[in-house]
Amino acid sequence: MTFSDSTVSELNFLLTRSTAKDTFTISLGRKETYVGLIDAEYLQNMTEEKYKVIAPKWTNNILVAKDGDKVIGFVSFMRNMVSILMGR
């Protein structure tokens, strides 16, 4: 997928179903992203080990935008919407 407008000269990315590795990467970002939005104790208690167990369970309802192997964005939504959007 390619996106162009007056602010971004060109942005190329792949939109794909999330893998456990992608979801783990996204999960780690929550500790920084959600400070002040989610209970601090909850965020502090979510360790990498816990995310490694949880991440594989979250792949069915997340699509990721990737630039090569780097996750540059994601969207999460109802599980049945993945099939509709991915044409399955």
Jmol script that loads the backbone (N, CA, C; Angstrom):
load data "model"
ATOM      1  N   MET A   1       0.853  -1.160   0.000  1.00  0.00           N
ATOM      2  CA  MET A   1       0.000   0.000   0.000  1.00  0.00           C
ATOM      3  C   MET A   1       0.901   1.226   0.000  1.00  0.00           C
ATOM      4  N   THR A   2       0.597   2.228  -0.794  1.00  0.00           N
ATOM      5  CA  THR A   2       1.365   3.468  -0.840  1.00  0.00           C
ATOM      6  C   THR A   2       0.448   4.625  -0.532  1.00  0.00           C
ATOM      7  N   PHE A   3       0.946   5.557   0.262  1.00  0.00           N
ATOM      8  CA  PHE A   3       0.175   6.730   0.648  1.00  0.00           C
ATOM      9  C   PHE A   3       0.979   7.962   0.294  1.00  0.00           C
ATOM     10  N   SER A   4       0.367   8.937  -0.355  1.00  0.00           N
ATOM     11  CA  SER A   4       1.045  10.185  -0.680  1.00  0.00           C
ATOM     12  C   SER A   4       0.095  11.344  -0.452  1.00  0.00           C
ATOM     13  N   ASP A   5       0.601  12.419   0.101  1.00  0.00           N
ATOM     14  CA  ASP A   5      -0.134  13.673   0.193  1.00  0.00           C
ATOM     15  C   ASP A   5       0.881  14.800   0.328  1.00  0.00           C
ATOM     16  N   SER A   6       0.415  16.005   0.595  1.00  0.00           N
ATOM     17  CA  SER A   6       1.327  17.142   0.639  1.00  0.00           C
ATOM     18  C   SER A   6       2.239  17.128   1.865  1.00  0.00           C
ATOM     19  N   THR A   7       1.852  16.409   2.929  1.00  0.00           N
ATOM     20  CA  THR A   7       2.682  16.371   4.136  1.00  0.00           C
ATOM     21  C   THR A   7       3.712  15.255   4.096  1.00  0.00           C
ATOM     22  N   VAL A   8       3.334  14.149   3.506  1.00  0.00           N
ATOM     23  CA  VAL A   8       4.227  13.001   3.425  1.00  0.00           C
ATOM     24  C   VAL A   8       4.529  12.769   1.955  1.00  0.00           C
ATOM     25  N   SER A   9       5.806  12.806   1.600  1.00  0.00           N
ATOM     26  CA  SER A   9       6.134  12.628   0.193  1.00  0.00           C
ATOM     27  C   SER A   9       5.770  11.233  -0.291  1.00  0.00           C
ATOM     28  N   GLU A  10       6.114  10.211   0.473  1.00  0.00           N
ATOM     29  CA  GLU A  10       5.716   8.851   0.121  1.00  0.00           C
ATOM     30  C   GLU A  10       5.914   7.938   1.313  1.00  0.00           C
ATOM     31  N   LEU A  11       4.942   7.099   1.560  1.00  0.00           N
ATOM     32  CA  LEU A  11       5.004   6.153   2.669  1.00  0.00           C
ATOM     33  C   LEU A  11       4.576   4.798   2.130  1.00  0.00           C
ATOM     34  N   ASN A  12       5.479   3.847   2.143  1.00  0.00           N
ATOM     35  CA  ASN A  12       5.173   2.487   1.696  1.00  0.00           C
ATOM     36  C   ASN A  12       5.097   1.574   2.908  1.00  0.00           C
ATOM     37  N   PHE A  13       4.044   0.758   2.965  1.00  0.00           N
ATOM     38  CA  PHE A  13       3.922  -0.167   4.068  1.00  0.00           C
ATOM     39  C   PHE A  13       3.088  -1.361   3.652  1.00  0.00           C
ATOM     40  N   LEU A  14       3.221  -2.421   4.426  1.00  0.00           N
ATOM     41  CA  LEU A  14       2.463  -3.647   4.228  1.00  0.00           C
ATOM     42  C   LEU A  14       1.453  -3.741   5.356  1.00  0.00           C
ATOM     43  N   LEU A  15       0.195  -3.957   5.037  1.00  0.00           N
ATOM     44  CA  LEU A  15      -0.850  -4.168   6.033  1.00  0.00           C
ATOM     45  C   LEU A  15      -1.128  -5.662   6.089  1.00  0.00           C
ATOM     46  N   THR A  16      -0.934  -6.255   7.254  1.00  0.00           N
ATOM     47  CA  THR A  16      -1.044  -7.703   7.387  1.00  0.00           C
ATOM     48  C   THR A  16      -1.600  -8.099   8.749  1.00  0.00           C
ATOM     49  N   ARG A  17      -2.020  -9.338   8.865  1.00  0.00           N
ATOM     50  CA  ARG A  17      -2.488  -9.863  10.146  1.00  0.00           C
ATOM     51  C   ARG A  17      -1.303  -9.913  11.109  1.00  0.00           C
ATOM     52  N   SER A  18      -1.543  -9.598  12.357  1.00  0.00           N
ATOM     53  CA  SER A  18      -0.499  -9.570  13.375  1.00  0.00           C
ATOM     54  C   SER A  18       0.008 -10.970  13.692  1.00  0.00           C
ATOM     55  N   THR A  19       1.312 -11.067  13.929  1.00  0.00           N
ATOM     56  CA  THR A  19       1.897 -12.307  14.452  1.00  0.00           C
ATOM     57  C   THR A  19       2.080 -12.121  15.955  1.00  0.00           C
ATOM     58  N   ALA A  20       2.421 -13.186  16.657  1.00  0.00           N
ATOM     59  CA  ALA A  20       2.676 -13.079  18.101  1.00  0.00           C
ATOM     60  C   ALA A  20       3.824 -12.110  18.361  1.00  0.00           C
ATOM     61  N   LYS A  21       4.844 -12.127  17.509  1.00  0.00           N
ATOM     62  CA  LYS A  21       5.981 -11.207  17.668  1.00  0.00           C
ATOM     63  C   LYS A  21       5.522  -9.760  17.502  1.00  0.00           C
ATOM     64  N   ASP A  22       4.686  -9.489  16.502  1.00  0.00           N
ATOM     65  CA  ASP A  22       4.160  -8.134  16.290  1.00  0.00           C
ATOM     66  C   ASP A  22       3.357  -7.673  17.504  1.00  0.00           C
ATOM     67  N   THR A  23       2.482  -8.552  17.982  1.00  0.00           N
ATOM     68  CA  THR A  23       1.624  -8.214  19.107  1.00  0.00           C
ATOM     69  C   THR A  23       2.444  -7.982  20.365  1.00  0.00           C
ATOM     70  N   PHE A  24       3.510  -8.744  20.540  1.00  0.00           N
ATOM     71  CA  PHE A  24       4.413  -8.542  21.675  1.00  0.00           C
ATOM     72  C   PHE A  24       5.055  -7.157  21.589  1.00  0.00           C
ATOM     73  N   THR A  25       5.510  -6.777  20.399  1.00  0.00           N
ATOM     74  CA  THR A  25       6.110  -5.452  20.189  1.00  0.00           C
ATOM     75  C   THR A  25       5.119  -4.348  20.526  1.00  0.00           C
ATOM     76  N   ILE A  26       3.885  -4.494  20.054  1.00  0.00           N
ATOM     77  CA  ILE A  26       2.830  -3.510  20.334  1.00  0.00           C
ATOM     78  C   ILE A  26       2.571  -3.442  21.840  1.00  0.00           C
ATOM     79  N   SER A  27       2.519  -4.603  22.476  1.00  0.00           N
ATOM     80  CA  SER A  27       2.242  -4.660  23.909  1.00  0.00           C
ATOM     81  C   SER A  27       3.292  -3.921  24.722  1.00  0.00           C
ATOM     82  N   LEU A  28       4.548  -4.082  24.356  1.00  0.00           N
ATOM     83  CA  LEU A  28       5.612  -3.394  25.085  1.00  0.00           C
ATOM     84  C   LEU A  28       5.458  -1.879  24.990  1.00  0.00           C
ATOM     85  N   GLY A  29       4.962  -1.390  23.858  1.00  0.00           N
ATOM     86  CA  GLY A  29       4.751   0.038  23.673  1.00  0.00           C
ATOM     87  C   GLY A  29       3.665   0.608  24.571  1.00  0.00           C
ATOM     88  N   ARG A  30       2.781  -0.239  25.049  1.00  0.00           N
ATOM     89  CA  ARG A  30       1.700   0.225  25.924  1.00  0.00           C
ATOM     90  C   ARG A  30       2.228   0.842  27.213  1.00  0.00           C
ATOM     91  N   LYS A  31       3.336   0.322  27.709  1.00  0.00           N
ATOM     92  CA  LYS A  31       3.877   0.830  28.973  1.00  0.00           C
ATOM     93  C   LYS A  31       4.220   2.310  28.847  1.00  0.00           C
ATOM     94  N   GLU A  32       4.616   2.751  27.674  1.00  0.00           N
ATOM     95  CA  GLU A  32       4.940   4.167  27.448  1.00  0.00           C
ATOM     96  C   GLU A  32       3.712   4.939  26.984  1.00  0.00           C
ATOM     97  N   THR A  33       2.969   4.364  26.080  1.00  0.00           N
ATOM     98  CA  THR A  33       1.847   5.053  25.454  1.00  0.00           C
ATOM     99  C   THR A  33       0.718   5.370  26.412  1.00  0.00           C
ATOM    100  N   TYR A  34       0.408   4.449  27.316  1.00  0.00           N
ATOM    101  CA  TYR A  34      -0.775   4.594  28.148  1.00  0.00           C
ATOM    102  C   TYR A  34      -0.523   5.156  29.544  1.00  0.00           C
ATOM    103  N   VAL A  35       0.687   5.671  29.788  1.00  0.00           N
ATOM    104  CA  VAL A  35       0.963   6.297  31.086  1.00  0.00           C
ATOM    105  C   VAL A  35      -0.012   7.458  31.280  1.00  0.00           C
ATOM    106  N   GLY A  36      -0.695   7.452  32.408  1.00  0.00           N
ATOM    107  CA  GLY A  36      -1.673   8.493  32.706  1.00  0.00           C
ATOM    108  C   GLY A  36      -3.074   8.176  32.201  1.00  0.00           C
ATOM    109  N   LEU A  37      -3.193   7.175  31.342  1.00  0.00           N
ATOM    110  CA  LEU A  37      -4.499   6.785  30.809  1.00  0.00           C
ATOM    111  C   LEU A  37      -5.009   5.491  31.439  1.00  0.00           C
ATOM    112  N   ILE A  38      -4.085   4.606  31.784  1.00  0.00           N
ATOM    113  CA  ILE A  38      -4.414   3.330  32.406  1.00  0.00           C
ATOM    114  C   ILE A  38      -3.745   3.308  33.776  1.00  0.00           C
ATOM    115  N   ASP A  39      -4.377   2.650  34.708  1.00  0.00           N
ATOM    116  CA  ASP A  39      -3.855   2.555  36.062  1.00  0.00           C
ATOM    117  C   ASP A  39      -2.362   2.201  36.067  1.00  0.00           C
ATOM    118  N   ALA A  40      -1.561   3.006  36.757  1.00  0.00           N
ATOM    119  CA  ALA A  40      -0.105   2.835  36.796  1.00  0.00           C
ATOM    120  C   ALA A  40       0.299   1.475  37.366  1.00  0.00           C
ATOM    121  N   GLU A  41      -0.429   1.006  38.365  1.00  0.00           N
ATOM    122  CA  GLU A  41      -0.108  -0.291  38.970  1.00  0.00           C
ATOM    123  C   GLU A  41      -0.302  -1.426  37.956  1.00  0.00           C
ATOM    124  N   TYR A  42      -1.376  -1.332  37.167  1.00  0.00           N
ATOM    125  CA  TYR A  42      -1.623  -2.339  36.127  1.00  0.00           C
ATOM    126  C   TYR A  42      -0.463  -2.357  35.124  1.00  0.00           C
ATOM    127  N   LEU A  43      -0.063  -1.192  34.650  1.00  0.00           N
ATOM    128  CA  LEU A  43       1.030  -1.115  33.676  1.00  0.00           C
ATOM    129  C   LEU A  43       2.332  -1.641  34.270  1.00  0.00           C
ATOM    130  N   GLN A  44       2.591  -1.307  35.509  1.00  0.00           N
ATOM    131  CA  GLN A  44       3.814  -1.758  36.163  1.00  0.00           C
ATOM    132  C   GLN A  44       3.836  -3.283  36.303  1.00  0.00           C
ATOM    133  N   ASN A  45       2.676  -3.875  36.555  1.00  0.00           N
ATOM    134  CA  ASN A  45       2.592  -5.322  36.733  1.00  0.00           C
ATOM    135  C   ASN A  45       2.622  -6.104  35.429  1.00  0.00           C
ATOM    136  N   MET A  46       2.440  -5.435  34.298  1.00  0.00           N
ATOM    137  CA  MET A  46       2.487  -6.119  33.000  1.00  0.00           C
ATOM    138  C   MET A  46       3.940  -6.241  32.548  1.00  0.00           C
ATOM    139  N   THR A  47       4.546  -7.364  32.877  1.00  0.00           N
ATOM    140  CA  THR A  47       5.949  -7.614  32.567  1.00  0.00           C
ATOM    141  C   THR A  47       6.092  -8.201  31.164  1.00  0.00           C
ATOM    142  N   GLU A  48       7.321  -8.232  30.666  1.00  0.00           N
ATOM    143  CA  GLU A  48       7.572  -8.849  29.359  1.00  0.00           C
ATOM    144  C   GLU A  48       7.140 -10.316  29.369  1.00  0.00           C
ATOM    145  N   GLU A  49       7.361 -10.992  30.475  1.00  0.00           N
ATOM    146  CA  GLU A  49       6.977 -12.397  30.569  1.00  0.00           C
ATOM    147  C   GLU A  49       5.467 -12.564  30.423  1.00  0.00           C
ATOM    148  N   LYS A  50       4.692 -11.678  31.040  1.00  0.00           N
ATOM    149  CA  LYS A  50       3.229 -11.746  30.918  1.00  0.00           C
ATOM    150  C   LYS A  50       2.795 -11.461  29.485  1.00  0.00           C
ATOM    151  N   TYR A  51       3.437 -10.465  28.848  1.00  0.00           N
ATOM    152  CA  TYR A  51       3.092 -10.149  27.458  1.00  0.00           C
ATOM    153  C   TYR A  51       3.425 -11.312  26.526  1.00  0.00           C
ATOM    154  N   LYS A  52       4.505 -12.040  26.811  1.00  0.00           N
ATOM    155  CA  LYS A  52       4.865 -13.187  25.967  1.00  0.00           C
ATOM    156  C   LYS A  52       3.789 -14.270  26.016  1.00  0.00           C
ATOM    157  N   VAL A  53       3.122 -14.409  27.144  1.00  0.00           N
ATOM    158  CA  VAL A  53       2.043 -15.392  27.280  1.00  0.00           C
ATOM    159  C   VAL A  53       0.770 -14.880  26.614  1.00  0.00           C
ATOM    160  N   ILE A  54       0.472 -13.607  26.785  1.00  0.00           N
ATOM    161  CA  ILE A  54      -0.770 -13.017  26.286  1.00  0.00           C
ATOM    162  C   ILE A  54      -0.729 -12.743  24.782  1.00  0.00           C
ATOM    163  N   ALA A  55       0.394 -12.278  24.268  1.00  0.00           N
ATOM    164  CA  ALA A  55       0.495 -11.816  22.873  1.00  0.00           C
ATOM    165  C   ALA A  55      -0.043 -12.796  21.834  1.00  0.00           C
ATOM    166  N   PRO A  56       0.284 -14.094  21.903  1.00  0.00           N
ATOM    167  CA  PRO A  56      -0.242 -15.013  20.884  1.00  0.00           C
ATOM    168  C   PRO A  56      -1.763 -15.100  20.852  1.00  0.00           C
ATOM    169  N   LYS A  57      -2.406 -14.760  21.958  1.00  0.00           N
ATOM    170  CA  LYS A  57      -3.866 -14.832  22.032  1.00  0.00           C
ATOM    171  C   LYS A  57      -4.535 -13.624  21.371  1.00  0.00           C
ATOM    172  N   TRP A  58      -3.776 -12.568  21.088  1.00  0.00           N
ATOM    173  CA  TRP A  58      -4.335 -11.329  20.550  1.00  0.00           C
ATOM    174  C   TRP A  58      -4.166 -11.164  19.037  1.00  0.00           C
ATOM    175  N   THR A  59      -3.609 -12.139  18.360  1.00  0.00           N
ATOM    176  CA  THR A  59      -3.291 -11.957  16.943  1.00  0.00           C
ATOM    177  C   THR A  59      -4.510 -11.933  16.025  1.00  0.00           C
ATOM    178  N   ASN A  60      -5.625 -12.518  16.424  1.00  0.00           N
ATOM    179  CA  ASN A  60      -6.789 -12.615  15.541  1.00  0.00           C
ATOM    180  C   ASN A  60      -7.530 -11.311  15.309  1.00  0.00           C
ATOM    181  N   ASN A  61      -7.346 -10.339  16.168  1.00  0.00           N
ATOM    182  CA  ASN A  61      -8.102  -9.093  15.987  1.00  0.00           C
ATOM    183  C   ASN A  61      -7.206  -7.872  15.854  1.00  0.00           C
ATOM    184  N   ILE A  62      -5.984  -8.090  15.346  1.00  0.00           N
ATOM    185  CA  ILE A  62      -5.065  -6.968  15.141  1.00  0.00           C
ATOM    186  C   ILE A  62      -4.467  -7.052  13.738  1.00  0.00           C
ATOM    187  N   LEU A  63      -4.509  -5.942  13.024  1.00  0.00           N
ATOM    188  CA  LEU A  63      -3.778  -5.797  11.770  1.00  0.00           C
ATOM    189  C   LEU A  63      -2.631  -4.837  12.026  1.00  0.00           C
ATOM    190  N   VAL A  64      -1.482  -5.106  11.421  1.00  0.00           N
ATOM    191  CA  VAL A  64      -0.325  -4.242  11.608  1.00  0.00           C
ATOM    192  C   VAL A  64       0.127  -3.655  10.274  1.00  0.00           C
ATOM    193  N   ALA A  65       0.627  -2.432  10.354  1.00  0.00           N
ATOM    194  CA  ALA A  65       1.283  -1.792   9.210  1.00  0.00           C
ATOM    195  C   ALA A  65       2.775  -1.960   9.450  1.00  0.00           C
ATOM    196  N   LYS A  66       3.485  -2.474   8.441  1.00  0.00           N
ATOM    197  CA  LYS A  66       4.919  -2.738   8.596  1.00  0.00           C
ATOM    198  C   LYS A  66       5.716  -2.078   7.482  1.00  0.00           C
ATOM    199  N   ASP A  67       6.847  -1.545   7.887  1.00  0.00           N
ATOM    200  CA  ASP A  67       7.858  -1.054   6.953  1.00  0.00           C
ATOM    201  C   ASP A  67       9.011  -2.043   7.080  1.00  0.00           C
ATOM    202  N   GLY A  68       9.091  -2.991   6.159  1.00  0.00           N
ATOM    203  CA  GLY A  68      10.032  -4.098   6.317  1.00  0.00           C
ATOM    204  C   GLY A  68       9.573  -4.950   7.486  1.00  0.00           C
ATOM    205  N   ASP A  69      10.459  -5.153   8.460  1.00  0.00           N
ATOM    206  CA  ASP A  69      10.102  -5.932   9.650  1.00  0.00           C
ATOM    207  C   ASP A  69       9.647  -5.055  10.804  1.00  0.00           C
ATOM    208  N   LYS A  70       9.679  -3.749  10.637  1.00  0.00           N
ATOM    209  CA  LYS A  70       9.348  -2.818  11.720  1.00  0.00           C
ATOM    210  C   LYS A  70       7.846  -2.502  11.733  1.00  0.00           C
ATOM    211  N   VAL A  71       7.215  -2.697  12.894  1.00  0.00           N
ATOM    212  CA  VAL A  71       5.805  -2.345  13.062  1.00  0.00           C
ATOM    213  C   VAL A  71       5.723  -0.823  13.178  1.00  0.00           C
ATOM    214  N   ILE A  72       4.973  -0.181  12.256  1.00  0.00           N
ATOM    215  CA  ILE A  72       4.853   1.280  12.289  1.00  0.00           C
ATOM    216  C   ILE A  72       3.451   1.740  12.662  1.00  0.00           C
ATOM    217  N   GLY A  73       2.533   0.788  12.813  1.00  0.00           N
ATOM    218  CA  GLY A  73       1.176   1.124  13.216  1.00  0.00           C
ATOM    219  C   GLY A  73       0.352  -0.140  13.357  1.00  0.00           C
ATOM    220  N   PHE A  74      -0.810   0.013  13.983  1.00  0.00           N
ATOM    221  CA  PHE A  74      -1.695  -1.138  14.126  1.00  0.00           C
ATOM    222  C   PHE A  74      -3.117  -0.666  14.366  1.00  0.00           C
ATOM    223  N   VAL A  75      -4.037  -1.581  14.131  1.00  0.00           N
ATOM    224  CA  VAL A  75      -5.442  -1.339  14.430  1.00  0.00           C
ATOM    225  C   VAL A  75      -6.006  -2.625  15.018  1.00  0.00           C
ATOM    226  N   SER A  76      -6.810  -2.481  16.046  1.00  0.00           N
ATOM    227  CA  SER A  76      -7.437  -3.622  16.698  1.00  0.00           C
ATOM    228  C   SER A  76      -8.945  -3.430  16.654  1.00  0.00           C
ATOM    229  N   PHE A  77      -9.680  -4.509  16.362  1.00  0.00           N
ATOM    230  CA  PHE A  77     -11.130  -4.396  16.253  1.00  0.00           C
ATOM    231  C   PHE A  77     -11.772  -5.751  16.440  1.00  0.00           C
ATOM    232  N   MET A  78     -13.087  -5.799  16.271  1.00  0.00           N
ATOM    233  CA  MET A  78     -13.830  -7.039  16.470  1.00  0.00           C
ATOM    234  C   MET A  78     -13.264  -8.158  15.608  1.00  0.00           C
ATOM    235  N   ARG A  79     -13.180  -9.329  16.171  1.00  0.00           N
ATOM    236  CA  ARG A  79     -12.557 -10.478  15.518  1.00  0.00           C
ATOM    237  C   ARG A  79     -13.154 -10.788  14.151  1.00  0.00           C
ATOM    238  N   ASN A  80     -14.473 -10.747  13.993  1.00  0.00           N
ATOM    239  CA  ASN A  80     -15.070 -11.110  12.705  1.00  0.00           C
ATOM    240  C   ASN A  80     -14.772 -10.078  11.619  1.00  0.00           C
ATOM    241  N   MET A  81     -14.367  -8.860  11.992  1.00  0.00           N
ATOM    242  CA  MET A  81     -14.035  -7.828  11.008  1.00  0.00           C
ATOM    243  C   MET A  81     -12.724  -8.159  10.285  1.00  0.00           C
ATOM    244  N   VAL A  82     -11.799  -8.890  10.912  1.00  0.00           N
ATOM    245  CA  VAL A  82     -10.555  -9.271  10.249  1.00  0.00           C
ATOM    246  C   VAL A  82     -10.866 -10.076   8.994  1.00  0.00           C
ATOM    247  N   SER A  83     -11.762 -11.050   9.109  1.00  0.00           N
ATOM    248  CA  SER A  83     -12.126 -11.877   7.958  1.00  0.00           C
ATOM    249  C   SER A  83     -12.734 -11.035   6.845  1.00  0.00           C
ATOM    250  N   ILE A  84     -13.582 -10.105   7.201  1.00  0.00           N
ATOM    251  CA  ILE A  84     -14.204  -9.253   6.204  1.00  0.00           C
ATOM    252  C   ILE A  84     -13.166  -8.380   5.514  1.00  0.00           C
ATOM    253  N   LEU A  85     -12.303  -7.719   6.279  1.00  0.00           N
ATOM    254  CA  LEU A  85     -11.323  -6.803   5.705  1.00  0.00           C
ATOM    255  C   LEU A  85     -10.227  -7.531   4.917  1.00  0.00           C
ATOM    256  N   MET A  86      -9.883  -8.733   5.360  1.00  0.00           N
ATOM    257  CA  MET A  86      -8.830  -9.491   4.672  1.00  0.00           C
ATOM    258  C   MET A  86      -9.406 -10.367   3.559  1.00  0.00           C
ATOM    259  N   GLY A  87     -10.739 -10.274   3.331  1.00  0.00           N
ATOM    260  CA  GLY A  87     -11.357 -11.027   2.243  1.00  0.00           C
ATOM    261  C   GLY A  87     -11.455 -12.517   2.501  1.00  0.00           C
ATOM    262  N   ARG A  88     -11.600 -12.885   3.755  1.00  0.00           N
ATOM    263  CA  ARG A  88     -11.678 -14.325   4.100  1.00  0.00           C
ATOM    264  C   ARG A  88     -12.984 -14.640   4.761  1.00  0.00           C
TER     265      ARG A  88
END
end "model"
wireframe off; spacefill off
backbone 0.3
color backbone group
